[in-house]
Amino acid sequence: MNRLLSRAAIPLSPFVRIRRKALTNGVLGGDRRWLVVGGIFWSIRIVRVALGRRSRVVAVEVLRPGQAIRLESIPAPTRAERKAYKAAR
């Protein structure tokens, strides 16, 4: 049985916690040190989002003893395939 992940199911990383604390203490609380930390960590986040894709979890599968899982990647389309797709649209 597949379960799609919601935001509540993903544990918070240290970066998320620091950004959240910087937002509450720095921007809303007026602490200058947290404002600087928040600026640094939010800048890193913006650059990461702007420069590239990251892998994401699509589904979680619970395995019982004796079951196996097979992972495959979908190959990126070739230039000719991208052109053919664009022409078909």
Buried (B, 14 or more C-beta within 10 A) or exposed (E): EEEEEEEEEEEEEEEEEBBEBBBEBBBEEEBEEBBEBBEEBBEEEEEEEEEEEEEEEEEEEEEEEEEEEEEEEEEEEEEEEEEEEEEEE
